[in-house]
Amino acid sequence: MKHYSSYWERSVLLRKFDFLILGAGIIGKQIALKIRKKNPNARIGIVDRSPISYGASTRNAGFACFGSVSEIVDDFKRSSQHEVMSLLNKRFQGIQQLVQTFGADQIGYRNTGSYEIYTDQEEYQDARNHFQTINQLIQDYTGQANAFQWQKSDKLQMACFEDCLFNPLEGMINSGMLNETISELTHKAGIIPLYGLNITSLNKDAGGYTLIADNDLSLSCSQLIIATNAFSSQLMPELDVVPARGQIILTKPIADLPFDGIFHNDKGYIYFRNIDDRVLLGGARNYFEAEETTYDFEGSSANFEHLKKYMQEIILPGRSFEIDMHWSGIMAMGEEKIPIVKKVDDHLTLCVRMSGMGVALGPVLSDEVAAFFD
Ligand SMILES: Cc1cc2nc3c(=O)[nH]c(=O)nc-3n(C[C@H](O)[C@H](O)[C@H](O)COP(=O)(O)OP(=O)(O)OC[C@H]3O[C@@H](n4cnc5c(N)ncnc54)[C@H](O)[C@@H]3O)c2cc1C
């Protein structure tokens, strides 16, 4: 429906903003909060096409993690040691900040620890060969001498190798609670919600930017911060940002689950955890790369069946279960597994391409963005 502006809208409600943040996921909202802290009197708005955000933030697995050994070994094949360690440090610091800032109870954080289970001989051998080096490399950041520790996996009752790697520094959050807590804080901070607006173009003008929505409503601002993650290349096709769909299945409650924690397998491409006596399992997009490079939220039956088989054969062998839900979220990837955080010009800043790590990276990257305006 086309929007025809009134004088009251033009002169008051939609008058120029000092800061507009486009994208109300956990990254956009944390940026808004950090900017508010430094600019108590600024007129700040946050724009989204969806009433509750619709991308990755409300649709992920709720892991508070900074990387399993096989994921880190895999990252070393693509990026320098310095880059991998710098990212790992930001993820680790980010998790601490999430808990300190928002409160463990408010975001459903539990420090359960994580397990990397093994189902592939080569991956297991790689982990055996590299875990000590990785322990030494991350000690400076975590302060823990042996973050990754070998444990027997028999208590988990899964169909995996008899040794797994336990990391006591990782844990789980409740993604619904994290999003709700951050949203409430943005309301309290007087950030103006501008939801239900699908922005189709950005126009630069003398003193800032104007955003045009598909209903013709326009919003102008002095400073525009783009936090649309996977969807950023729809507005700025020159960006190296491609969508990566992550599918999740959730069982109905199961009595006496023999494990409590977050679990990694297959270089981080498989992830699962318990939640409310259920098992939540996601991933396997590496087996369906072409299909999963999409903005489409409707999951596919091939990935669904793959996850269901994994649930039965690896996580719950010999147990019966029913699938209650199947959903997906859209992550942002690119050539490099590094987020894009930069000032494009005097009025435009980007904080996009979270590469599937935005839960952990959000606190530190939002600090980086806010620092552009010191
Ligand atoms: C299945 C899955 C598992 C994950 N696991 C982990 C994990 O273990 N650890 C971790 O740290 N992270 C994980 N992530 C990634 C994490 O959820 C994301 O990195 C993070 O949520 C990104 O937040 P964001 O705010 O940048 O983007 P999003 O949450 O995608 O928000 C972007 C917002 O922009 C809005 N938008 C886009 N285009 C427009 C437009 N044109 N006009 C108006 N609004 C627009 C969208 O509606 C959306 O609300 C996972 C993600 C998924 C999907």
The ligand as a Tripos MOL2 file, in Angstrom:
@<TRIPOS>MOLECULE
LIG
   53    58     1     0     0
SMALL
NO_CHARGES

@<TRIPOS>ATOM
      1 C1         20.9240  -21.7900   11.8510 C.3       1 LIG1
      2 C2         21.8610  -20.7330   12.3680 C.ar      1 LIG1
      3 C3         22.8360  -21.0650   13.3200 C.ar      1 LIG1
      4 C4         23.7100  -20.0990   13.8200 C.ar      1 LIG1
      5 N1         24.6370  -20.4170   14.7740 N.ar      1 LIG1
      6 C5         25.4170  -19.4320   15.3390 C.ar      1 LIG1
      7 C6         26.3650  -19.7210   16.3560 C.ar      1 LIG1
      8 O1         26.5440  -20.8710   16.7480 O.2       1 LIG1
      9 N2         27.0850  -18.7240   16.9100 N.ar      1 LIG1
     10 C7         26.9540  -17.4420   16.4620 C.ar      1 LIG1
     11 O2         27.6570  -16.5560   16.9790 O.2       1 LIG1
     12 N3         26.0910  -17.1350   15.4750 N.ar      1 LIG1
     13 C8         25.3320  -18.1090   14.9040 C.ar      1 LIG1
     14 N4         24.4870  -17.8360   13.8790 N.ar      1 LIG1
     15 C9         24.5710  -16.5290   13.2590 C.3       1 LIG1
     16 C10        23.8750  -15.4220   13.9810 C.3       1 LIG1
     17 O3         22.5480  -15.7910   14.2730 O.3       1 LIG1
     18 C11        23.9520  -14.2250   13.0400 C.3       1 LIG1
     19 O4         25.2980  -13.9500   12.6970 O.3       1 LIG1
     20 C12        23.3520  -12.9840   13.6590 C.3       1 LIG1
     21 O5         22.0530  -13.2470   14.1360 O.3       1 LIG1
     22 C13        23.3280  -11.8880   12.6150 C.3       1 LIG1
     23 O6         22.6130  -10.8140   13.1510 O.3       1 LIG1
     24 P1         22.3060   -9.5510   12.2450 P.3       1 LIG1
     25 O7         21.5620   -8.6180   13.1290 O.co2     1 LIG1
     26 O8         23.5740   -9.0850   11.6010 O.co2     1 LIG1
     27 O9         21.4380  -10.0990   11.0420 O.3       1 LIG1
     28 P2         19.9270  -10.6050   10.9870 P.3       1 LIG1
     29 O10        19.5160  -11.2390   12.2350 O.co2     1 LIG1
     30 O11        19.8100  -11.4050    9.7370 O.co2     1 LIG1
     31 O12        19.1050   -9.2550   10.8660 O.3       1 LIG1
     32 C14        19.0670   -8.5160    9.6800 C.3       1 LIG1
     33 C15        17.7680   -7.7410    9.6740 C.3       1 LIG1
     34 O13        17.7530   -6.8930    8.5530 O.3       1 LIG1
     35 C16        16.4120   -6.8240    8.0680 C.3       1 LIG1
     36 N5         16.4520   -6.4210    6.6620 N.ar      1 LIG1
     37 C17        17.1950   -6.9770    5.6830 C.ar      1 LIG1
     38 N6         17.0240   -6.3150    4.5200 N.ar      1 LIG1
     39 C18        16.1510   -5.3190    4.7740 C.ar      1 LIG1
     40 C19        15.5780   -4.2880    3.9870 C.ar      1 LIG1
     41 N7         15.8620   -4.1730    2.6940 N.pl3     1 LIG1
     42 N8         14.6980   -3.4250    4.5520 N.ar      1 LIG1
     43 C20        14.3920   -3.5310    5.8820 C.ar      1 LIG1
     44 N9         14.9170   -4.4940    6.6820 N.ar      1 LIG1
     45 C21        15.7810   -5.3720    6.1430 C.ar      1 LIG1
     46 C22        15.8760   -8.2390    8.2550 C.3       1 LIG1
     47 O14        14.4700   -8.2590    8.3300 O.3       1 LIG1
     48 C23        16.5400   -8.6500    9.5790 C.3       1 LIG1
     49 O15        15.6830   -8.4070   10.6840 O.3       1 LIG1
     50 C24        23.6180  -18.7730   13.3360 C.ar      1 LIG1
     51 C25        22.6300  -18.4470   12.3910 C.ar      1 LIG1
     52 C26        21.7560  -19.4110   11.9070 C.ar      1 LIG1
     53 C27        20.7220  -19.0250   10.8920 C.3       1 LIG1
@<TRIPOS>BOND
     1     1     2 1
     2     2     3 ar
     3     2    52 ar
     4     3     4 ar
     5     4     5 ar
     6     4    50 ar
     7     5     6 ar
     8     6     7 ar
     9     6    13 1
    10     7     8 2
    11     7     9 ar
    12     9    10 ar
    13    10    11 2
    14    10    12 ar
    15    12    13 ar
    16    13    14 ar
    17    14    15 1
    18    14    50 ar
    19    15    16 1
    20    16    17 1
    21    16    18 1
    22    18    19 1
    23    18    20 1
    24    20    21 1
    25    20    22 1
    26    22    23 1
    27    23    24 1
    28    24    25 2
    29    24    26 1
    30    24    27 1
    31    27    28 1
    32    28    29 2
    33    28    30 1
    34    28    31 1
    35    31    32 1
    36    32    33 1
    37    33    34 1
    38    33    48 1
    39    34    35 1
    40    35    36 1
    41    35    46 1
    42    36    37 ar
    43    36    45 ar
    44    37    38 ar
    45    38    39 ar
    46    39    40 ar
    47    39    45 ar
    48    40    41 1
    49    40    42 ar
    50    42    43 ar
    51    43    44 ar
    52    44    45 ar
    53    46    47 1
    54    46    48 1
    55    48    49 1
    56    50    51 ar
    57    51    52 ar
    58    52    53 1
@<TRIPOS>SUBSTRUCTURE
     1 LIG1         1 GROUP 0 **** ****
